Amino acid sequence: MNKFCLVIFHSLPLFFGILLSYLFWRSNLLLLVIYSVFVLGLIYFGKDRKTEFLIFIYGSIVGFIIETIGTQISGYQSFTQPDVLGIPYWLVVSWGFGFLLMKRISLIIATGSPWANK
């Protein structure tokens, strides 16, 4: 499969996540469960499990910090249904999800494979 097709294929979870967020934004718990199951499935069926899990954790922590700054410190954003510190739980998981997808897409662009060890 060529790079373009791989990028499109590995971008599908991103588009699926955007659709889920659009459809279920009123149910924070449901989105949290869906995103968590989705991310765990992506990591489990991937080849770089340990690396991808660490990238997911790092992305979730960074996302939490960024969202906390945006809602609590600078106040430039707010959410209609916040869970903790003005942030929906699922949004933190979606940051980790995004980091995970960016890792895969970056490796496809650089090496032609979404995995660090082909």
Secondary structure, 3 states (H helix, E strand, C coil): CCHHHHHHHHHHHHHHHHHHHHHHCCCHHHHHHHHHHHHHHHHHCCCCHHHHHHHHHHHHHHHHHHHHHHHHHCCCCCCCCCCECCECHHHHHHHHHHHHHHHHHHHHHHHCCCCCCC
